[in-house]
Amino acid sequence: MQMIEYTIEVYDMSCEGCETLLERELTRLSGVMEVNADAITGEVAVMGEPKTRDRVRRTVAEIGYEPGRVE
């Protein structure tokens, strides 16, 4: 399966607890291999299948954060 790395902005991620929550929940998604959240930059780096982008963005919103652009 092809894997890509992409980044999603998360506007209201503000602490280490936020990082931990996002990493835990997003890593549970099928097709997502690795997640690294950084509250300082407000970005979450994801390694996963290309088709996971929309699902990751939806999950960020469902957890209660405001997702931004995906690059």
C-alpha positions, -999 to 999 in steps of 0.1 A, spaced: 0 0 0 13 35 -9 20 58 20 23 95 19 31 122 45 8 152 49 2 179 74 -31 193 88 -34 225 107 -53 223 140 -61 259 151 -70 253 187 -44 227 198 -27 244 227 -10 219 250 7 185 254 -26 169 264 -40 180 230 -11 165 212 -15 132 231 -53 130 224 -49 138 187 -21 113 182 -40 85 200 -73 91 182 -58 96 147 -35 66 150 -65 44 156 -78 52 121 -74 25 95 -47 34 70 -29 58 94 5 46 103 21 74 123 9 108 138 30 135 153 11 165 167 29 198 176 10 223 197 37 250 192 32 250 154 -4 240 155 2 212 130 -3 174 129 20 154 106 4 122 94 19 92 76 -8 71 60 -26 61 29 -37 90 6 -74 82 11 -71 90 49 -69 128 45 -106 135 46 -112 110 74 -84 125 95 -98 160 90 -133 148 100 -119 130 131 -101 162 142 -134 180 141 -153 152 159 -127 153 187 -136 189 192 -108 208 174 -109 231 145 -92 216 115 -75 238 89 -59 231 56 -43 198 47 -10 199 28 
